[in-house]
Amino acid sequence: MRNVLVSGGSRGLGLGIAKALAYSGFRVVAVARKLGDHLPPVRAEIEREATGALHFRPYDLSNIGGLAELVKGLSREFGPFYGLVNNAALGTSGILTNMKDAALEELIHLNVTSPIALTKYVTRSMMTGQGGRIVNVSSVVARTGYSGLSVYSATKAAFTGFTRSLARELGPLGITVNAVEPGFVDTEMTHDLTEKQRAQIVRRSALKRMPEIVDIADTVDYLFSDKARMITGTTVTVDAGTTA
Amino acid sequence: MTVRATVLGVIGEVAEQHDKHLAPLSDNLALLDSGLDSLCIAVLVAMLDDRLGVDPFANDNGALPVTVGDFITLYENAAA
């Protein structure tokens, strides 16, 4: 069974991605700070119905110094990795001039530095196998504007540049690297949106609705499939046509 | 198997996997003249981490090895 690490895979979009991949036969290791209440029932469902598996290992991804050991330990336990989904992120919002410096640094640390370092170590595990898949969860705000998300947008734009160059680097090893760019999806991260903002997003979308977690998860699942073997270095937008 | 033999063996494996023509290996040969490109060297380091359980480049300290001999010595010291 092919191993995939999903960061932030204990709830929300990360858990949705983990579930979709487990249904496609992957052994998913969800890594997040806390197990929480959402993962256990999904794991039980996967044990009953899916061909893959879902495991959870607690880890604070802001601790970059421990990532090498984390990945080594997981590789010893489960075998080398075939895939990585960089999903964990902070969604801190705020008008830039009012944001505390510590909040800026925390956002960039967890949303950029940490996933890049995690990718370094998981990719090493992939290098000794036959190909692999990396999917970085970006956001439409990486290229469209949204007031109050300037720092978050900067971190997501960093992901798209990282995706393109890493795809070039790892292509010769048969490892594909892509980004998925969701629009506003109904998750805990977007619960701060007011009804008015929500209605505005729906009105602006071509399909007159917000994408759901399953829509993003299925896109990641597709990028992990053999059907997507010729897709690398690109960004797939899943936003119900909001940016069309 | 000695660390030297493992390193030389894995260099050969990587060259074969990536269709690289390997120069006759000697301690004085510059690593970049061995026929392996930088991606091959990255794969080599990942494979040696698997086989020997050590990564001498992990702590970001020290100079990068210039020759094949330096590279082997680095692994011999790390594995000791």
Interface residues (C-beta under 8 A of the other chain):
Chain A: A68 R124 S125 M127 T128 E169 P172 L173
Chain B: H18 L39 A42 V43 V45 A46 M47 D49 D50 D55 A58
